[in-house]
């Protein structure tokens, strides 16, 4: 009975590195097995692993950023000038930030 409880506890504990890895764009299944057998090493390893390119892009888009069409660096959606290349950037077509004429 104690072995069963220990295995369940280790399985639940292994969800921690798997969840962190998934947030960084890594395969959570692989990290679950890694965490199940070597939890201490896996938790340190997953903390040191960087985000994948796809995860980084998803976080940037979720934060409301877009890529500059000229230099492909991330800029704010409301930016009129790219801070990296200095070129003018038009707001995206679906953006609420459009120039409107103000009549006196």
C-alpha positions in Angstrom: 0.0 0.0 0.0 2.8 2.4 0.8 4.5 1.7 -2.5 1.3 2.6 -4.3 1.0 5.9 -2.4 4.6 6.7 -3.2 4.1 6.0 -6.9 1.0 8.2 -7.0 2.9 11.0 -5.1 5.9 10.8 -7.4 3.5 10.9 -10.4 1.8 14.0 -9.1 5.1 15.6 -8.3 6.4 14.9 -11.8 3.6 17.2 -13.1 5.5 20.2 -11.9 8.4 20.0 -14.4 6.0 18.8 -17.1 3.8 21.9 -16.6 6.8 24.2 -16.6 8.2 22.6 -19.7 4.8 22.9 -21.5 4.8 26.6 -20.8 8.2 26.9 -22.4 7.0 25.0 -25.5 8.6 21.7 -24.7 7.0 18.2 -24.7 5.3 17.7 -21.3 5.2 13.9 -21.6 9.0 13.6 -21.8 9.4 16.0 -18.9 6.9 14.1 -16.9 8.9 10.8 -17.2 12.1 12.7 -16.5 10.5 14.3 -13.4 9.1 11.0 -12.3 12.5 9.2 -12.2 14.8 12.2 -11.4 12.6 14.9 -9.9 15.3 17.1 -8.3 17.5 17.1 -11.5 14.5 17.6 -13.7 13.2 20.6 -11.8 16.6 22.3 -11.9 17.0 21.4 -15.6 13.6 22.7 -16.7 14.3 26.0 -14.8 17.4 26.5 -16.8 16.0 25.5 -20.2 15.0 28.4 -22.5 11.7 28.9 -24.3 11.4 27.6 -27.8 11.0 30.0 -30.6 7.3 29.2 -31.0 6.6 29.7 -27.3 8.4 33.1 -27.4 6.4 34.2 -30.4 3.1 33.1 -28.7 4.0 35.1 -25.6 4.8 38.2 -27.7 1.6 38.0 -29.6 -0.4 37.4 -26.4 1.2 40.6 -25.0 -0.1 42.6 -28.0 3.2 42.8 -29.9 3.8 42.3 -33.6 6.9 42.0 -35.9 8.2 45.0 -37.7 7.7 44.3 -41.5 11.2 45.7 -42.2 13.5 44.1 -39.7 11.3 41.4 -38.1 12.0 42.6 -34.5 9.1 42.6 -32.0 7.5 46.0 -31.4 4.3 47.3 -29.7 1.2 47.1 -31.8 0.6 50.8 -31.4 4.1 51.8 -32.5 4.4 54.2 -35.4 8.2 53.9 -35.7 10.2 50.7 -35.2 12.6 51.2 -32.3 15.1 48.8 -33.8 15.4 50.0 -37.4 13.8 53.4 -37.1 11.5 53.0 -40.1 7.8 54.0 -40.1 5.4 51.2 -39.4 1.7 51.3 -40.4 -0.7 49.9 -37.8 -2.3 46.5 -38.8 -5.5 46.6 -40.8 -7.7 45.3 -38.0 -6.2 47.6 -35.4 -8.5 50.0 -33.5 -5.7 52.6 -33.5 -6.4 54.3 -36.8 -5.7 57.9 -37.6 -8.9 60.0 -37.6 -9.4 63.5 -38.8 -10.4 66.0 -36.0 -12.6 68.9 -37.2 -12.2 72.2 -35.4 
